[in-house]
Amino acid sequence: MDGGFRRGSDVLKGLAYGASLVGLGRPILFGLAAEEGGGVRDMVLSITRELKRLMTMVGAPDPAHVPKDILIAD
């Protein structure tokens, strides 16, 4: 899944929809433009930390087991 993913919460939603992979193109480019390799590393670590925190909050033991019922459907 790719397109518009910028935060760990976006990644969590993609996983809940059934994605096995989520692309993070734009945040990586922002990190690269800001601080080259260190900026990319910091961006990936930030998104990963947020994703881990949110997975704990919804009770998902790993990315493959993010429950679909965390999504709110209208």
Secondary structure, DSSP 8 states (H G I E B T S, - for coil): -BSS--SHHHHHHHHHTT-S--B-HHHHHHHHHHHHHHHHHHHHHHHHHHHHHHHHHHT-SSGGG--GGGS---
